[in-house]
Amino acid sequence: MSLSKKMKCSEESTSRNFQEWWTFKYGMIFKNNKALCVLCSESVVCRTSSVKRHFETIHKTLLTKSADELKCFISRALSNKDAQSDKLIKFVKKSDNLVSASFDVAKSIAIRGKPFSDGDFIKISWLYCADNLFQDFDNKDAIIQRIKDLSISRNTIKERILSMNSNIENQLIHDLNQSSFFSICFDESTDITSSARLSIISRFCINDEVREELIKLASIPAKTTGENICEVVVNVIEDIGLNLSKIISVTTDGAPCMIGKNRGFVNLFSKKIGHPLIGFHCIIHQEALCAKDGLLQYENILKLVTKIVNFINARALNKRQFSLLLEEVNSIHKGLVMYNNVRWLSRGNLLERFVECLHEIRLFLSENQKNYTELTDINWLCNLMFFTDFCLHLNELNLKLQGTGKKLEFMFSLIKSFETKLNVFIRDIENHKFKYFQHLNKFLSEIEINETPKLDENIKKFLSIIKETIQQFNNRFIDFKKFECNIKFLKCPDTCNFDELDLHYFEWMNIDTFEFELIDLQSCNTWKQKFIDLRQLIEEIEINRLQVNAVKNADNEILKVWNSLPNTFNTLKKVARSILSIFSSTYACESLFSIMNLIKTKQRNTLIDETSAACVSLKTTNYTPDIKMLSSKKQQQKSH
């Protein structure tokens, strides 16, 4: 290249850089790699010749001004430009603030299950009190105007709720895709419009946390057969971009359509994902079925008690008169409890209230010419008292099992504990002590000598019922018992026996190195000490839970320890994370349906499935919607 050409290129390169002297001579500022004219807002390339040509052509009238006049004119134009930019920034910031506030209001409405139209009510209430509330504020008028500008109409609230739901769904999808495995539990119910809804909840390990999150509250368009439910679940998971093969376990309510050998959901779903599933029947449902089937001999007692309670409660006059009777005798109760065979605790609560109001019930029935000989039959009453006490023991177990986030080991330990207690009950009854049957004990101590029931016959029946219940527990929890050693592995890998572990559930995960890794871990005091310390920590957590009702997630502590192990134990860590992700019950689904029914009420029965599902999701999620990001994508529409 010749010297002249090099010099020309060098000059051109220099001239294409923005020159500061262009500002006061030609009114140019630098923006987006170009020279922007503050006089007319047109842009030209950063070249002196182009800048000069633009000024002399478009603004030739300014050429007659002196240098000082021109500089002053351009300075005013620059000031106006800066003022406009400041106003634009303030407008954008104000708009973002209004949109963010509308998201906050929408979130509050959603998680409290309020109608979307409450947004208008909230705004009216704010305006109604604002004049007095901000009376001593210098900028009172500006505050009131900001409230007036806030758009929180019914449609806006609905749109904001759907946007936030989409945001937390994206966060969940990201975490599920990041996790190695996850489990699902689901249950089916109907809403107020009799629409079949399926709640699908995930449990997974992410970083040092075990999470439970709603994947979808889906609608079931057809019959709730195993095939239909399988189709819905597969479509939901695939539609949001999740990998089906990551699912390690499924927990259901154990209905025939779920666990059927050929057409049950678990079998069909296992074929879809291409590997064996750990399928569990909800522990709480299992316990309820044990209670139901173990006490079939007392169905007649339950029917009669229900009939009497319905006679008193079903008629408004009878109910009022009975309440007055209880008030007259200074009873601690206001009335009787109705029976609902769907509710787990209903039977025990019904019987307990019936027994405690037995004297008043007899009196009321006598006044209404209703005669039930069973209520004066010593043997029938003896069985009623035992029935009541035994149901209350089962209720106590059921209450302990309820709650979200409870780990599998804890739930199964409660079952094993109760099985041991059943044997204690047998010994207590055989010895005629009845120490654990308070209503029965009190009844026997208060009856007259000449009214002694046929105690030996009744005791045989009591023992028969308890033994039948033991058999029910043995049969129904056999799957959990097979899995027990795997559960212990989570916190005791340093002491567990490889031959006792049932690893066939995990063979598809390529765990060939599991045994050697376990040997390495058990041979190193450093790694063993981690789990010794972990067990001590879990013990402290359990003590705090029992003494001060403190709630701390022990699963998170277990996960932290496993995550702290080096990658040489990857196979062990893989199995541990998969076990941690398993649901022990479908309680999360049950509680979610309660929330759904609070949101979609008779008064809001026109709420479509998508919107009600979004409200439920916002109320139950542990994620926080990214309102700042969502606001930046929305344009504020001024409220009128």
C-alpha positions in Angstrom: 0.0 0.0 0.0 1.4 3.4 -0.9 2.2 6.0 1.7 -0.6 8.3 0.4 -3.2 5.6 0.8 -2.1 4.8 4.3 -2.3 8.5 5.3 -5.8 8.7 3.8 -7.1 5.6 5.7 -5.6 7.0 8.9 -7.3 10.3 8.4 -10.6 8.6 7.7 -10.3 6.4 10.7 -9.7 9.4 12.9 -12.5 11.3 11.4 -15.0 8.5 12.2 -14.5 8.9 15.9 -16.9 11.4 17.6 -15.2 14.7 18.1 -16.3 16.7 21.1 -16.0 20.1 19.3 -18.9 19.0 17.0 -21.3 19.6 20.0 -21.0 23.3 20.3 -20.2 24.0 16.7 -22.8 21.8 15.0 -25.1 20.7 17.9 -24.1 17.0 17.7 -24.0 14.5 20.6 -22.8 10.9 20.5 -25.5 8.2 20.6 -25.6 4.6 19.3 -22.2 4.9 17.5 -23.6 7.9 15.5 -23.7 11.7 15.7 -27.2 12.8 16.9 -28.3 16.3 16.1 -30.0 17.9 19.2 -31.6 20.5 16.9 -33.6 18.0 14.8 -33.0 14.6 16.3 -31.5 13.2 13.1 -28.5 10.9 13.1 -25.4 11.0 10.8 -22.2 9.0 10.6 -19.3 10.1 12.7 -17.5 12.0 10.0 -16.6 15.6 10.0 -17.7 16.1 6.4 -21.1 14.5 7.1 -21.7 16.5 10.3 -20.8 19.7 8.6 -22.9 18.9 5.5 -26.0 18.1 7.7 -25.6 21.4 9.7 -25.1 23.6 6.6 -28.0 21.9 4.7 -30.7 21.4 7.4 -29.8 24.3 9.7 -28.5 26.8 7.2 -30.5 29.6 8.9 -28.1 29.4 11.8 -25.1 30.2 9.7 -25.9 33.9 10.0 -25.5 33.8 13.8 -22.3 34.8 15.5 -20.1 32.2 17.2 -21.4 33.2 20.7 -25.0 33.3 19.6 -24.7 29.9 18.0 -23.1 28.5 21.1 -25.9 29.9 23.3 -28.6 28.5 21.0 -27.1 25.1 21.0 -26.7 25.1 24.8 -30.4 25.8 25.2 -31.2 22.9 22.8 -28.9 20.6 24.8 -30.6 21.6 28.1 -34.0 20.9 26.6 -32.8 17.5 25.4 -31.5 16.6 28.9 -34.8 17.7 30.4 -36.8 15.5 28.0 -34.5 12.5 28.8 -35.0 13.1 32.6 -38.8 13.2 32.1 -38.7 10.0 30.0 -36.7 8.2 32.7 -39.1 9.4 35.4 -42.1 8.3 33.3 -40.6 4.9 32.6 -39.7 4.5 36.3 -43.2 5.6 37.4 -44.8 3.2 34.9 -42.7 0.3 36.2 -43.6 1.1 39.8 -47.4 1.1 38.9 -47.1 -2.2 37.1 -45.1 -3.7 40.0 -47.7 -2.5 42.4 -50.5 -4.1 40.4 -48.5 -7.4 40.5 -48.3 -7.1 44.3 -52.0 -6.5 44.6 -52.8 -9.5 42.3 -50.5 -11.8 44.3 -52.1 -10.8 47.5 -55.6 -11.4 46.1 -54.5 -14.8 44.7 -52.9 -16.2 47.8 -55.9 -15.2 49.9 -58.4 -16.7 47.5 -60.3 -13.4 47.0 -62.3 -12.5 43.9 -60.4 -10.6 41.2 -62.9 -7.8 41.4 -61.5 -7.0 44.9 -58.8 -5.0 43.1 -61.4 -2.3 42.4 -62.6 -2.5 46.0 -59.0 -2.1 47.3 -58.5 0.9 45.1 -61.7 2.6 46.1 -60.8 1.9 49.8 -57.4 3.5 49.4 -58.9 6.6 47.7 -61.6 6.8 50.4 -59.1 7.0 53.2 -56.2 8.7 51.4 -57.3 12.2 52.0 -57.2 11.8 55.8 -54.3 9.3 55.9 -51.9 11.6 54.0 -53.3 14.9 55.3 -50.0 15.9 56.7 -48.0 15.0 53.6 -46.8 17.8 51.4 -47.1 15.5 48.3 -50.6 14.3 49.2 -52.1 15.1 45.8 -49.3 13.3 44.1 -49.9 10.2 46.2 -53.6 10.2 45.5 -52.9 10.7 41.8 -50.6 7.7 41.9 -53.4 5.6 43.4 -55.8 6.8 40.7 -53.3 5.8 38.0 -52.9 2.3 39.4 -54.7 -0.2 37.2 -56.1 -3.1 39.2 -59.3 -3.9 37.4 -60.7 -7.5 37.3 -59.1 -8.3 34.0 -55.7 -6.8 35.0 -55.6 -8.8 38.2 -56.4 -12.0 36.2 -53.7 -11.3 33.7 -51.1 -10.5 36.4 -51.9 -13.8 38.2 -51.5 -15.8 35.0 -48.2 -14.1 34.3 -46.9 -14.8 37.8 -48.0 -18.4 37.6 -46.1 -18.8 34.3 -43.0 -17.3 35.9 -43.0 -19.7 38.8 -43.7 -22.6 36.5 -40.6 -21.6 34.5 -38.5 -21.5 37.7 -39.8 -25.0 38.6 -39.1 -26.4 35.2 -35.5 -25.0 35.4 -34.9 -26.7 38.8 -36.5 -30.0 37.7 -34.3 -30.1 34.6 -31.2 -29.3 36.8 -32.0 -32.1 39.3 -30.9 -35.7 38.6 -34.2 -37.3 39.6 -37.6 -36.3 40.9 -40.7 -38.1 42.1 -44.3 -37.3 41.8 -47.4 -37.9 43.8 -50.9 -37.2 42.6 -54.5 -37.5 43.5 -57.8 -36.9 41.9 -60.8 -34.9 43.2 -63.7 -32.8 42.0 -64.2 -29.0 42.4 -67.5 -27.2 43.1 -68.6 -27.7 39.5 -68.0 -31.4 39.6 -65.1 -31.0 37.2 -62.4 -33.8 37.8 -59.1 -32.3 38.7 -55.7 -34.0 39.1 -53.0 -32.5 41.3 -49.5 -33.5 40.2 -46.8 -32.6 42.8 -43.1 -33.0 42.4 -40.4 -33.7 45.0 -36.8 -33.2 44.1 -33.3 -32.3 45.4 -31.9 -29.0 44.2 -28.6 -27.7 45.7 -29.0 -28.4 49.4 -32.7 -28.4 49.6 -35.5 -31.0 49.2 -38.5 -29.3 47.6 -42.1 -30.2 47.0 -43.8 -28.1 44.3 -47.0 -28.4 42.3 -46.3 -29.2 38.7 -49.9 -28.8 37.5 -53.5 -28.8 38.7 -54.8 -30.5 35.6 -58.3 -31.2 34.3 -59.3 -34.7 33.4 -61.6 -34.5 30.4 -62.7 -38.1 30.4 -63.2 -41.0 32.9 -60.7 -41.3 35.6 -59.3 -44.7 34.5 -55.7 -45.7 34.7 -55.2 -45.1 31.0 -56.8 -41.6 31.1 -54.8 -40.5 34.1 -51.6 -41.8 32.5 -52.3 -39.9 29.3 -53.0 -36.7 31.3 -49.8 -37.0 33.4 -47.6 -37.8 30.4 -49.0 -34.9 28.4 -48.6 -32.4 31.3 -44.9 -33.4 31.9 -44.0 -33.5 28.2 -45.8 -30.2 27.4 -43.7 -28.3 29.9 -40.5 -29.8 28.6 -39.5 -32.2 31.4 -37.7 -35.5 30.9 -40.0 -38.4 31.9 -37.1 -40.8 32.4 -36.0 -38.7 35.5 -39.0 -39.8 37.4 -37.9 -42.3 40.1 -41.0 -42.9 42.1 -44.8 -42.4 42.1 -47.0 -42.2 45.2 -50.8 -42.6 44.7 -53.9 -43.2 46.8 -53.8 -46.9 46.0 -57.1 -47.0 44.1 -57.6 -49.9 41.7 -57.1 -47.6 38.7 -53.7 -46.7 40.1 -52.2 -50.0 41.1 -54.0 -52.4 38.8 -51.7 -55.2 37.5 -52.4 -54.6 33.8 -54.3 -51.4 33.3 -53.3 -49.6 36.5 -51.5 -46.2 36.2 -48.2 -47.3 37.8 -47.8 -50.2 35.3 -48.8 -48.1 32.3 -46.6 -45.1 33.3 -43.6 -47.4 34.0 -43.8 -48.6 30.4 -44.0 -45.0 29.1 -40.8 -43.8 31.0 -38.9 -47.0 30.0 -37.6 -48.1 33.5 -39.1 -49.6 36.7 -40.9 -47.3 39.1 -40.9 -47.3 42.8 -44.6 -47.3 43.3 -46.0 -46.5 46.8 -49.5 -46.4 48.2 -49.9 -43.3 50.4 -49.1 -44.2 54.1 -52.0 -42.2 55.4 -54.5 -43.9 53.1 -53.1 -47.3 54.1 -53.5 -46.5 57.7 -57.1 -45.4 57.1 -57.9 -48.6 55.3 -56.3 -50.6 58.1 -58.6 -48.8 60.5 -61.6 -49.4 58.3 -61.1 -53.1 57.6 -59.9 -54.0 61.1 -63.1 -52.7 62.6 -65.7 -54.2 60.2 -67.2 -56.2 63.1 -68.5 -52.8 64.5 -70.3 -51.6 61.4 -73.7 -52.1 63.1 -72.7 -49.9 66.0 -71.4 -47.2 63.6 -74.7 -47.3 61.6 -76.9 -46.9 64.7 -74.8 -44.1 66.1 -74.9 -42.3 62.8 -78.7 -42.8 62.6 -79.2 -41.3 66.0 -76.9 -38.3 65.3 -78.6 -37.7 62.0 -82.0 -37.7 63.7 -80.8 -35.0 66.1 -78.7 -32.9 63.6 -80.6 -33.2 60.4 -83.7 -31.3 61.6 -83.2 -27.7 62.6 -85.7 -27.9 65.5 -84.2 -31.1 67.0 -80.7 -29.6 66.7 -81.8 -26.4 68.5 -83.6 -28.3 71.2 -80.6 -30.6 71.8 -78.2 -27.6 72.0 -80.5 -26.0 74.6 -80.4 -29.3 76.6 -76.6 -29.4 76.5 -76.6 -25.8 77.7 -79.0 -26.5 80.5 -76.7 -29.3 81.9 -73.6 -27.1 81.5 -72.1 -29.4 78.9 -68.8 -28.4 77.4 -70.2 -29.4 74.0 -72.6 -27.4 71.8 -73.8 -30.3 69.7 -73.0 -33.6 68.0 -70.5 -34.3 65.2 -71.8 -35.5 61.9 -70.1 -38.5 60.2 -68.4 -38.3 56.9 -66.8 -41.5 55.7 -64.4 -39.6 53.4 -62.7 -37.7 56.2 -60.0 -39.8 58.0 -60.8 -38.6 61.5 -64.6 -38.4 61.3 -65.4 -41.8 62.8 -63.4 -41.3 65.9 -64.6 -37.7 66.5 -68.2 -38.9 66.0 -67.9 -41.7 68.5 -66.1 -39.6 71.1 -68.7 -36.8 71.1 -71.5 -39.4 71.1 -70.1 -41.2 74.2 -69.4 -37.9 76.0 -73.0 -36.8 75.4 -74.6 -40.2 75.9 -76.7 -39.2 79.0 -78.1 -36.2 77.2 -78.8 -38.2 74.0 -80.8 -40.8 76.0 -82.8 -38.0 77.7 -83.5 -36.2 74.4 -84.6 -39.4 72.6 -86.9 -40.3 75.5 -88.6 -36.9 75.3 -89.1 -37.4 71.5 -90.5 -41.0 72.0 -87.5 -42.6 70.3 -86.6 -45.8 71.9 -83.3 -47.6 71.2 -82.7 -50.6 73.4 -79.1 -50.7 72.5 -78.5 -47.5 74.5 -79.3 -49.4 77.7 -77.7 -52.7 76.7 -74.6 -53.1 78.9 -72.8 -55.4 76.3 -73.6 -53.0 73.4 -72.3 -50.1 75.4 -69.2 -52.0 76.4 -68.4 -52.6 72.8 -69.2 -48.9 72.0 -66.7 -47.7 74.5 -64.0 -50.0 73.2 -64.8 -49.0 69.6 -64.5 -45.3 70.6 -61.2 -45.8 72.4 -59.6 -47.8 69.6 -60.7 -45.3 67.0 -59.2 -42.5 69.0 -55.9 -44.4 69.0 -56.1 -44.7 65.2 -57.0 -41.0 65.0 -53.9 -40.1 67.0 -51.7 -42.0 64.6 -53.4 -40.5 61.6 -52.8 -37.0 62.9 -49.1 -37.7 63.4 -48.9 -38.9 59.8 -50.5 -35.8 58.4 -48.5 -32.8 57.2 -46.4 -31.9 54.2 -42.6 -32.6 53.8 -42.4 -35.4 56.3 -39.7 -37.8 55.4 -40.3 -41.5 54.6 -38.3 -42.8 57.6 -40.3 -40.7 60.1 -43.6 -41.8 58.7 -42.7 -45.5 58.7 -41.3 -45.3 62.2 -44.8 -44.1 63.3 -46.3 -47.1 61.7 -43.9 -49.5 63.3 -44.4 -47.8 66.7 -48.2 -48.3 66.4 -47.8 -51.9 65.5 -45.8 -52.4 68.7 -48.5 -50.5 70.6 -51.2 -52.9 69.3 -49.4 -55.8 71.0 -49.4 -53.7 74.2 -53.1 -53.2 73.8 -53.5 -57.0 73.6 -51.6 -57.5 76.8 -53.5 -54.7 78.6 -56.9 -56.3 77.6 -55.8 -59.8 78.5 -54.9 -58.6 82.0 -58.3 -56.8 82.3 -56.5 -53.5 83.1 -57.9 -51.4 80.2 -55.3 -48.7 81.0 -55.2 -47.6 77.4 -59.0 -47.6 76.9 -60.2 -44.7 79.1 -63.9 -44.7 78.1 -64.2 -48.4 78.5 -62.4 -48.3 81.8 -64.6 -45.5 83.1 -67.7 -47.3 81.9 -66.8 -50.6 83.6 -65.9 -48.8 86.9 -69.3 -47.0 87.0 -71.8 -49.8 86.2 -73.6 -51.7 89.0 -72.4 -55.1 90.2 -75.7 -56.7 89.0 -75.2 -55.2 85.5 -71.8 -56.6 84.8 -71.5 -57.3 81.1 -70.3 -60.6 79.6 -66.7 -59.4 79.9 -65.0 -62.6 78.7 -67.0 -62.7 75.5 -66.4 -59.0 74.9 -62.7 -59.4 75.6 -62.5 -62.2 73.0 -64.1 -59.8 70.5 -61.7 -56.9 71.5 -58.7 -59.2 71.0 -60.0 -60.5 67.7 -60.4 -56.9 66.4 -56.9 -55.9 67.5 -55.3 -59.0 66.0 -57.2 -58.3 62.7 -55.9 -54.8 62.7 -52.3 -56.1 63.2 -52.8 -58.4 60.3 -54.1 -55.5 58.2 -50.9 -53.4 59.1 -48.7 -56.4 58.2 -50.3 -56.9 54.8 -50.7 -53.3 53.8 -47.2 -52.0 54.7 -45.2 -54.9 53.2 -43.8 -52.7 50.4 -42.5 -50.2 52.9 -40.9 -53.0 55.0 -39.1 -54.3 52.0 -37.7 -50.8 51.4 -36.8 -50.2 55.1 -33.1 -50.9 54.7 -32.9 -48.5 51.8 -34.4 -45.8 53.9 -31.9 -46.5 56.7 -29.1 -46.2 54.1 -29.7 -42.4 53.9 -28.3 -41.6 57.3 -26.4 -44.8 58.1 -24.4 -45.7 55.0 -21.4 -46.2 57.3 -23.0 -49.1 59.2 -25.5 -50.6 56.7 -25.0 -54.1 55.2 -24.8 -54.2 51.4 -26.5 -57.6 51.3 -29.5 -56.2 53.1 -30.1 -53.4 50.6 -32.7 -53.9 47.9 -31.1 -52.2 44.9 -33.2 -53.6 42.1 -35.2 -50.4 42.1 -32.1 -48.5 41.0 -30.4 -50.9 38.6 -31.5 -48.9 35.5 -29.4 -46.0 36.9 -26.1 -47.8 36.2 -25.0 -48.4 39.8 -22.3 -51.1 39.1 -19.8 -49.3 41.3 -22.2 -49.0 44.3 -20.7 -51.8 46.4 -17.1 -50.7 46.0 -18.0 -47.1 46.8 -19.8 -48.3 49.9 -16.7 -50.2 51.0 -14.5 -47.1 50.5 -16.9 -45.0 52.5 -17.1 -47.5 55.4 -13.3 -47.8 55.4 -12.6 -44.1 55.9 -13.1 -42.5 59.3 -13.5 -39.0 57.7 -16.6 -39.9 55.8 -18.0 -42.1 58.6 -17.7 -39.2 61.0 -19.9 -37.1 58.7 -22.8 -39.4 59.2 -22.2 -39.9 62.9 -22.5 -36.1 63.2 -25.5 -36.1 61.0 -27.4 -38.6 63.2 -26.6 -36.4 66.2 -28.0 -33.4 64.4 -31.2 -35.3 63.4 -31.6 -36.3 67.0 -31.4 -32.7 68.1 -34.0 -31.7 65.4 -36.4 -34.5 66.7 -36.0 -33.4 70.3 -36.8 -29.8 69.3 -39.8 -31.0 67.4 -41.2 -32.9 70.3 -40.4 -30.3 73.0 -41.0 -27.0 71.5 -42.8 -28.0 68.3 -39.9 -26.5 66.2 -40.0 -27.4 62.5 -36.7 -27.9 60.8 -36.4 -30.1 57.7 -34.1 -33.0 58.5 -34.1 -34.1 54.8 -32.2 -30.9 53.9 -29.5 -31.7 56.5 -29.2 -35.3 55.1 -28.9 -33.9 51.6 -26.2 -31.4 52.7 -24.0 -34.2 54.0 -24.4 -36.3 50.9 -23.6 -33.3 48.7 -20.4 -32.7 50.7 -19.0 -36.1 49.7 -16.5 -36.0 46.8 -17.4 -37.2 43.4 -15.7 -40.5 44.0 -19.0 -41.5 45.7 -21.2 -40.4 42.8 -23.2 -43.7 42.7 -23.9 -43.6 46.4 -25.0 -39.9 46.1 -27.2 -40.8 43.1 -29.1 -43.4 45.1 -29.3 -41.2 48.2 -30.8 -38.3 46.2 -33.3 -40.6 44.5 -34.5 -42.0 47.9 -34.7 -38.5 49.4 -37.0 -37.5 46.5 -39.7 -40.2 47.3 -43.1 -39.1 48.6 -44.3 -41.0 51.7 -47.9 -39.8 51.3 -50.3 -37.9 49.1 -51.1 -35.4 51.9 -49.7 -32.6 49.8 -52.5 -33.3 47.2 -55.2 -33.5 49.9 -54.2 -30.2 51.4 -54.0 -28.6 47.9 -57.6 -29.7 47.2 -58.7 -28.0 50.4 -57.1 -24.8 49.1 -58.7 -25.3 45.7 -62.2 -25.5 47.3 -61.5 -22.3 49.3 -60.6 -20.5 46.0 -63.3 -22.0 43.7 -66.4 -21.6 45.8 -70.1 -21.6 45.0 -69.9 -17.8 44.5 -66.9 -18.2 42.1 -68.1 -21.3 40.2 -67.5 -19.6 36.9 -63.7 -19.4 37.5 -62.1 -21.4 34.7 -59.7 -24.2 35.4 -56.6 -22.4 34.2 -57.3 -19.4 36.4 -58.2 -21.4 39.5 -55.1 -23.5 39.0 -52.9 -20.4 38.8 -54.4 -19.1 42.1 -53.7 -22.4 43.8 -50.2 -22.5 42.5 -49.4 -19.0 43.8 -50.8 -19.8 47.2 -48.9 -23.1 47.6 -45.5 -22.4 45.9 -42.2 -21.8 47.7 -41.0 -19.8 44.7 -41.2 -16.0 44.5 -42.5 -14.5 41.2 -39.9 -12.2 39.6 -42.2 -9.2 39.7 -39.4 -6.8 38.6 -38.7 -8.8 35.4 -42.4 -9.2 34.7 -43.0 -5.5 35.2 -40.3 -4.5 32.8 -42.2 -6.5 30.0 -45.5 -4.8 30.7 -46.8 -1.4 29.5 -48.8 0.4 32.2 -52.3 1.3 31.1 -53.5 4.3 33.0 -56.6 3.7 35.1 -59.6 5.8 34.1 
